[in-house]
Amino acid sequence: MDMQQWVINWFMEHTGLTEEEIKNNMEVNYFNKEYIDSFEFIELIADIEDLGIELDNEQFEDRKFATIKGLIEILNEKRG
C-alpha cells in the first residue's frame, strides 16, 4: 500500500479538499489550517490503527506529525 496515497485519500474524504489542494499544502500544519477537528483527528488515529500501525506519544509530539508530509514520513517509518 502506498502510504502517501492513503493519507491523501483520507484527507480528501474527510476535508473535501482536492488531491491537488492537498499536494500543494503537504507541509502546512493541518491543525492550524483547520483541515480536521478533534473528532476527525481521533478518526484519523483509529483509521491508522486499522492499518496495523500503532503510534505512541513520541510520534504525536513530533512536529512532523502536524503536516501531511510529516505524517506520511512517520507512518512509513512505523511500517518499517
C-alpha positions, 0 to 999 in steps of 0.5 A: 500500500502506498502510504502517501496515497492513503493519507491523501485519500483520507484527507480528501474524504474527510476535508473535501479538499482536492488531491491537488489542494492537498499536494500543494499544502503537504507541509502546512500544519493541518491543525492550524489550517483547520483541515480536521477537528478533534473528532476527525483527528481521533478518526484519523488515529483509529483509521491508522490503527486499522492499518496495523500501525500503532503510534505512541506519544513520541510520534504525536509530539513530533512536529512532523506529525502536524503536516501531511508530509510529516505524517506520511514520513512517520507512518512509513517509518512505523511500517518499517 
